[in-house]
């Protein structure tokens, strides 16, 4: 007896698997130069990777797009706790995109070691900007050393410039040394402050004021307007006793409101004036040259440390040497010399603790 099979019934034969073509460095380079946001995001994931093969591809990609970088206005942004930094960045970003600019927001967050990093904070607190077709928001890697995060941010900045973003906002999310790292990868450093400077001025780190090219007192709206004006005067007085970093620019202080949009045009005007002042005397290019050289040497230091740390002879000696230093039986300087000797020529003797 024959059995007829209804062709309308679902087949148990799985559909053929179509292999997805691997995205190449050529694809990524073409996508970035063609302003393809999806391929830009994939390229950034590549430069963030610590996989040796990925790092090799990332170096090739960066070299390919390098001629199309360097034209953006690089702006570092930091702020005291509670200043409304994300709101300010979003408001300022939307102000710029409405005027025809393409804006990339990058974050340096060495303090974040949990899954997700600052991605939820960045993307959910800047919903309006993240949905703007002329804006691109990218958090820092979710974990890693400050050097690693800074490398990824610098390389991401170059990719964004090659993709046609003409204003790059680099936000410090972590604390401490991250402000100095960001200041050394941008053209201008913007510090956001709160109204009511009195106690803040006593507690603020002098180093932050020394880094500032522009101070903007945020939340200068409603009942805060007078307090914001007073705070701005206090900051101007504080800056007068400090030596400006640039010969072409004296740090400026202004008030603004990210909520109402008041004085965002004044902020943008100050940022443009700063750029023009440094550019006209050649200081901007000198600054970038110095940044590129320091970036090179920081990469050399990171690579050397990783090579030393993972060298077989060093790995073999490390437990004994670390125990000796920890227990006070071995001087840290001598311990370091023995690790270097093991790395360079295999020295160190049969026992790392011996003479």
N, C-alpha and C positions, 0 to 999 in steps of 0.2 A: 504494500500500500504506500502510495507516494504522499508526501506531506508538502503542501504548498507553503511557501514563506511569503508573508506580506511584506513587500518592500517598504511599506510605510513604517514598520516597526524599527525602533532604534537599533543600530548595529552595535555589536560588542567589539568590533574592530576599532582600536584607537585611531584618531586622525593622524595623518603623517606629521612628524615633528619638523618644523622648519627652523633650521639653525639660524640664530640671530648673528648677523655679521658683526665681528668685533670692531669697535670704534678705534681707529688708529690716531696717531699723533697728527697726521695730515687732516683727518676729519675734524679733530678738535681745533686745530689752528684755523682751518677754513670756517668752522662754526663761530669761533670767537671773533674773527675779523668780519664775519657776516652778521654779527650782533645776535646770535642765537643764544638765548638765555639758558636753555636746557643743556646745550653743549658747554656753555661757560660753567655751569654748575658741576658738570662731570669733570671738566678740566681742573676745577678747584679741588674736588675730591681727590684727583690724582696728585696734585702738589701737596696735599695734606698727608698723604700716605707715607709711611716709613718703610714700606716694602722696597728693597733695593731695585727691583725691576721698574717699579712705579717711579722711584726717584730718578732713574735714568731717563725714562720717558718724559718726566716733568722737566728735567733739565733741557732736553731737546725741544720741548714745546715752548719753554720760556725763551730760549734762544731764537726760535722761529718768530715769535711775536714781538721780540724786543724793539725792533725799529718802530713799532706802532705804540710805544709806551712813552710816558714822561710828559704828556701834554695836559694832564688833569690838574686841577687845583686840589692839593692834598691837605686836608684839614683834620687835625687831631682834636678830640673833644673829651673832656673829663668834667667832673663835677662833684660837689660835696654831697653826702647822703641826703636824700629828700629833696634835691633840687629840681626833680622832674626832668632828668636827662633824656629819657626815652621820649617823653612828650615833646621836649624841645627839639630833639633830632627829627622826629616825625614832622612837626610843624615846619621846621626849616627845610626839610627835604621836599615837602609838598609845595612850599613857597618857591623853591628852585625849579621843580619840574613844571610848575605852572608858567614859568618864564622860559621854558624851552630847554632847560638843562637835563642831563641824564645823571642820576645820582646813585652811587653805590655806598652802602653802609656796611662797614666791617667792624668786627669786635675783637679786642684783645682781652682774653679772659683766662689767665693762667691759674686762677684760683678754683676754676670749675673742674672737678674730677668725677662728677657723677654722670650717669648716662644722660645724654641729651645736651649737655653743656648749657649754653645760654640761648639755645634755639627757641625754646618756648617763650622765654622772656623777650627776645628780640621780635619774634614774628607776631606774638599775640599782643604785645604792647604797642606795636606799630602796624596795626591792621590796615589802616588807610594807605600808608606808604608802601607796604608789602604788596598791595594789589594794584599799585600804580605801574603801568607798563614801562614808564621811564625810570623806574627805580629798581634796585637790586639789593637785597639784604642778606648778608651772610655772617653767621656767628663764627667765633673762633672754634678750633677743635675742642672737643669736650674734655680732653685730658692732655697732660704733658707738661714739660718744663716750659718756663717762660721763653727760653731760646727757641724751642720748637714751635711754640705758638706764634712768636714774632716772625720766624721764618715763613710760616704758612701765611701769615697776614701780609707780609711784604710781597710774597709771590702772588697772592690773590689780588693785591692792589695792581700789580703789573698786568695781570690777565684782564681785570676790569677796565683798565685804561685802554688796552688793546681792543676791547669790546665796545669802545666808544663812550664810556662813562667819563664825563668831563669834570665832575666833582666827586671826590672820594672822602667820605666822612669816616675816620677811624676812631672808634669809641673805646675808651678804657672801661672795662667791666670789672676787672679785678682791682686789687689795691696795691699800694706800695710802689715797687719798682716798675710796674707796668706803665705808669705815667711817663717815666723817663724813656722807656723803650718806644712808646708811641711818639713822643716828641722828636725822637731821632729818626723817624721814618716819614715825617710830614713837613709841609712848608710852613704851616702856621699852627699854633697850639691855642685852642679856645678853652677857657676855664669858666664853668657855670657856677654862680654863687647865689645864695639866698639873701633876701632882704634882712636887715637887722644885723649888721656886721660885727657889732660890739664884741660879744663873746667869741664869735667865729674867728675874728681877726687874731685873737689871742691863741686860739687852738690850731689854726691852720698851719700846715707845714710850710716853712719858708721856701723849701724846694719847689713847691707847686707854683708859688708866685714868681719864682725865678724862671720857671718854664713858660709862663703865660705871655702870649703876644697880645691877646685880647681877653678881657674879663667881662662877662655878661651877667648882670644881676637879674636872674629870672624871677617870675611871679610878681612883676611890677605892675599889678593891676588892682583895682578896687582900693581897699584900705591899706594895701601894701605899697602904694605908689610913693608915699612920702618916705617910708622906711627904706625902700629900694634906692631912692635918690640919696639918702643919708649914707647907706652902705656903699654906694658908688663913690661918694666923696672920701669915705674912709679908705677904700681900696686905692684910690688915686694917691692919697697921702702916703700909704704904705709903699707904693711903687716908686715914689720919689726918692726914697732912701736906698733904693736898689740900683745896681748898675745894669743898664740894658744890655742884652746879649748882642743885639744888632746895632751897628752904627747908623743904619738907615731908618730905624723904626723905634719909637718909644711906645711901650705897651699902652693900649687904650682901654678905657672902662666905659661901659654903657649899660643901660637898663632895657629890659625886654619882657614880654609876656608870651609864652608859648601857647597859652590858652586863648588869648584874644588876638594874637598875631601882631601886637604892637611892637614896633621897632625892629621887626625882622628885616625890613629893608635897610635899616641903619646898620644892623649886624652884617649883612651881605656887603654893604658899602665899605665897612671897615675892613672886611676880609679882602676885598678887591684892592683897596688902597694899600694894604700891607703887601700884597703880591706885587703890585706895580712899583712900590718903593724899593723892594728887594730886587726886582727884575731889572729895573732901570740902572742900577749900579753894579750889576753882575753878582750880587750877593746870593741871589736865589740859586743860580747855577753852581756857585762855589759851595753852597750848603748841600746841594744834592750830590755833588762830587764827593764831599766828605762822608755823606751818609752811605754812598755806594761802597767806598773803601772800608768803612767800619763794618758794613754788612758782610763784605768779603771775609774780613778777618774773624768776625764772629762765627761764620760758617766753617772757617778753618779750625777754630778752637773746638767747635762742636764735633766736627768730624774726627779730629785728633783724639778727643776724649773718648768718643765711641770706639775708635779703633783700639785705643789702649785698654779700655774697660773690657772689651770682648776678646783680647788677644789670649791665646791658649796659655802661654807662660804666666801672664798676669792673673788669669782666672785660677790657675793652679796655686799661686802664691797668696791670693787675696784672703782666703779664710784665716790663714795663719797670721798674716800681717795685720788684718783688721782686729783680730783678737788681741794681738800684742799691743796695738795702739789703744784699744778700748780698755785693757787692763793696766795700762801705764807702764808696760815693760819695754815699749819701743817708742822712741821719739817720733812724732808725726813727720818731721822734716826728713829724717833718715828713712822712714817708711816710704815716703813719696819717692825718694831717690832710688830705693830698691825696686819699686814698681816700674819706674822709668827705665832702670837698667835692664830689667827683665824684658821690657817692651822693645828696647833698642838693640840689645846685643846678647840677651840670654843670661846676663849676669845675675847676681843675687845670692849665689852660693847654694849649698845643699839645704840650709835652713835659712828662711827669711829673717829669723830673729838672731842668727849668728853674726859674727863680726865679718 
